[in-house]
Amino acid sequence: MPIIHGGRMLEVELALAKVLECALPLAPETVPLMASLGRVLASDVSSPEDLPPFDNSAMDGFALPLRGMAAAADSEFEVLGEQAAGDAAQDLHVACEIMTGARLPAGLDAVVPVEQTAVLSRDAAGRPLRIRVGSQVRAGQHVRRSGEDITRGERVLSAGCRIGPTQLMLLAGLGVAQLSLRPQPRVALFCTGRELVDDPAHPLASGQIRNNNAPYLRARIVAAGAELIAYRTVPDDVGIFVAELRAALAAGAQVLISTGAVSMGRYDFVPDALRELGAQIVFHKVRMRPGKPILFARLPSGQLYFGLPGNPASSAVGLRFFVEPLLRVLLGLPQERPLLLPLAEAARKSAGFKSFQKARVEIYPDARLQVRLLPGQESFKVRPLTQANAWAALPEDAEALSAGSRVEVYAPDHWGWPWATAESA
């Protein structure tokens, strides 16, 4: 099992480049619209029809035949019949009662709201026969034109768009029944360590700890756009671990992730397990903190393997800055561009390591953004992760940064902030 870069620690950027060059976007698949939530478009979507599909009323009121002109206040109109939402097209040249969303009859070109009219006469059933308008009415008033929102053939969503509730609303309104989407990468997760207890209700024995990595990573993997096809907590046993890896590969896992057992301790057996599987270790250790012992390997059939350190912040950094960028490639997405924001306060770090720190993006009184590093950057501390709304990446060669220094800032997950665009960097 050769190690491509031997024992040399790689810079973060080089290590990430090695990860990304191992993957290509997954081949598209066709998926029904209502099964597409959270998925990523593989190709552009153009509208098959106009939206709205026909001219319709924006108000409950009366549709009038103005013939492109305007009607003065106190103008009177004869009223014939009505047009409700769902009624078929009519060809009228006399005013009619109309409801919100109803198709505008041919020959009528304005709508006056019911509250701006006076009914002068009604039939025996109480339907209006003649009205007077209370103010001037312009042609086109309160009319929603066909195609005013979207025209047939117009591109409405671009490849790489993630389908959310508003995209579902749009596509359903256009009659789009199915989409070409990127498949969800199939991921298997393994937490290693005989000390781990998965069940939060189970009392701890001496030397045991609760497995808080598992629920975090499981949730984040799914939130990142992948399908979690297997999860296991396994003891410090190479044979058991290899058997679990083989089972995940047989189930179709494309990306395998483990936590723990990648450092230099006596029970750090992941490299031995990979050797037994015939994997090629691309790198082991990266010049970053937390998460320095991260391991990345390529299995004989092309599956990719990440060995993340076991401390919670180390696992979180490995997932966010190595696994999620790989998932973006598989999903056909471009790589992220961080925001560059000023530090709220001066900071110090160890030179020679890129430092990913738990942080908060805050707003200055003048509405500018800044980033504040949180206390508790040690890799075993979990509470600061609950307080953070961002990651700040401090450069490798820096040891002291003054307040106001601009640093790279990333959203908690690779989907980014709703308000941030590429132009924000």
Number of C-alpha atoms within 10 A of each C-alpha: 13 11 15 13 14 11 10 13 16 18 16 20 12 11 21 18 13 15 23 19 10 15 16 14 17 17 13 17 12 13 16 12 17 12 12 20 13 17 22 26 25 25 17 14 19 18 20 16 18 19 20 18 19 17 20 25 31 19 20 19 21 26 32 30 22 20 13 12 13 15 18 13 14 14 14 17 19 15 21 16 13 19 23 16 14 10 12 11 13 14 10 17 17 17 26 26 21 28 24 18 20 22 24 31 26 13 17 23 25 27 31 26 20 17 10 15 19 15 16 13 14 13 9 7 6 8 15 21 18 18 21 16 22 16 14 13 22 18 18 19 18 21 21 22 18 17 15 13 11 20 18 15 12 13 13 16 18 14 16 19 19 20 19 13 9 9 16 17 10 16 22 14 15 20 12 17 11 15 23 21 26 25 23 19 25 21 25 28 24 23 26 25 21 14 17 20 18 17 10 10 8 9 11 14 9 7 8 13 15 16 20 15 19 20 10 13 20 18 11 17 22 16 14 21 23 23 17 19 15 20 17 17 20 18 16 19 16 19 13 13 22 18 13 19 24 13 14 23 19 9 13 15 22 18 24 23 21 25 26 23 22 24 21 9 8 7 16 18 19 23 21 15 19 21 15 13 16 15 24 20 23 19 22 25 21 23 21 26 24 26 25 23 25 26 25 25 24 19 19 11 10 13 17 24 25 24 26 29 25 25 19 25 25 25 23 24 25 24 23 21 17 21 25 21 22 26 26 25 19 20 27 23 20 10 13 15 16 20 19 19 21 20 22 20 14 13 16 11 17 14 14 15 21 23 24 23 27 25 25 20 22 14 11 11 7 6 8 10 15 21 26 23 21 15 12 14 20 16 19 13 13 16 11 18 20 8 12 18 18 22 27 26 20 25 18 18 12 16 14 14 17 13 13 14 16 17 19 19 25 25 22 17 17 18 15 15 13 7 6 13 13 9 7 11 12
